[in-house]
Amino acid sequence: MNAPLRRPPDASPSVLWKLDEIVRDLRLAREQWRVAQQRTLESGGREFPSREALREIVDRLCGALFPMRLGPPDLQQGPSEDFYVGHTLDIALRSLLDQVRLELTHASRHDPLTGPASIENDAVAIVRQFAAALPGIRVVLDSDVEAAYRGDPAARSVDEIVLCYPGTLAIIHHRLAHRLYRLGVPLLARIVSELAHSATGIDIHPGARIGKSFFIDHGTGVVIGETAVIGERVRLYQAVTLGAKRFNVDADGSLEKGAPRHPIVEDDVVIYAGATILGRVTIGRGSSIGGNVWLTHSIPPGSFLTQAISTNEVLEGGGGI
């Protein structure tokens, strides 16, 4: 039997793990990457937005949007509610401004005509427009919450929807992320959407356009691609995919970015669990797509699509085959 490994009495952790060598090799790896990516003239400060900062920003925004449900436990309705909303928004928006500056600065690194003053003006304008959009986002989210309450017989209250439903958490993140995406900070938007993806298993690209009264029931495994367009009063169940059928390439063989490649789902459509819809196809208004359907072509309004019925036959003597 091998004797247990014992730490030498005079060995510090840095000696045990050879930390000096690891730190040196990691520095060399970083330097090689930066040279390859033409990032050798860094200012020394942080280059990219922070996931942790954005997590805190979104948490504050959720509290400001739904103060009595997602705000602090001791909050009271009345003047203190407005004070909390204003104070929380001020902190969140100031922090968001820092993150917007980082993305705009990174995006401008190859554009010598974009100076600090221009970046600052653009960052302030983006955050100002985002802030002005928040009341409208709250109104649309109310329609989403009401759609969930109407669409789920297990829901006992709209408050339960906001507090408990992963689909609601995902759509709150998406409404915020989509506004950032439209305002020209796609990296921030993607980070916000991925925070919800990590928490809920629901993957909605911030570029997807989604109408009001949207409800994702259960939710785990739902995927909605960047160029998907979803109408009003649409309901999805778990494991639904609105994806791309193929990816176009340019003359250099690189994937084309931003081309329409995901489905269009018109108003009042229901898509049941496990359905996969691929490509730039249109699901007509009022249609119903059954569970586990695989669909790569458009269907007209009012369609009802299910899987083919399986049959079990006994063929004697080859059955004519």
RARAMO-V473959 format. One line per field, one symbol per residue. ss: DSSP state (a for helix, b for strand, c for the rest). phi: phi as a letter, one per 20 degrees, with the letter a starting at -180 (. if undefined). psi: psi as a letter, one per 20 degrees, with the letter a starting at -180 (. if undefined). A space follows every 10 residues. Layout:
BEGIN
ss = ???
phi = ???
psi = ???
END
This chain:
BEGIN
ss = cccccccccc ccaaaaccaa aaaaaaaaaa aaaaaacccc cccccccccc aaaaaaaaaa aaaaacaaaa ccccccccaa aaaaaaaaaa aaaaaaaaaa aaaaaaaccc cccccaaaaa aaaaaaaaaa aaaaaaaaaa aaaaaaaaaa accccccaaa aaaacaaaaa aaaaaaaaaa aacccaaaaa aaaaaaaaaa ccbbccccbb ccccbbcccc ccbbccccbb ccccbbcccc bbbcccccbc ccccbccccc cccbbccccb bccccbbbcc cbbccccbbc cccbbcccbc cccbbccccc cccccaaaaa c
phi = .ffffdfgfd eegffgelfg ffffffffff ffffffelce dffoefddfd ffffffffgf fffffcfedd effefdfogf ffffffffff ffffffgfff gffffffefd dfeeegffff ffffffffff ffefgfffff fgffffffff ecfefeafff gffcefffgf ffgfgfffff gfencffgff ffffffgfec mdddffffdc fflecdemog nfccfgdfcc felecddgmf ddceebdfce feneffdnff bdfddfgmed cegnfcccne ddefgmecdf fmfdcccfcf gmfcdcffff cccedemnln e
psi = pqqqpppphj prhhggilhg gggghhghgg hgghghjlli lqiiaphqqp ggghghghgg hghhhmhihj aqhjqqqbhh ghgggggggg gghghhgghg ggghgghjhj niiorhgggg gggggghghg ghigghgggh hhhgghgggh ioiipirhhh ghhhphhggg hggghghhgg ghikmhgggh gghhghghhi jpnopiippp rrlppopfhp jpporgjqpp bqlqpqrqjp pnaqhrpqqa hijqpppiqp jrqpoaqkqp orpiqopqrm rpoqpjrppr pjqopjqqqr qjqoprqqpq qoqoopkikj .
END
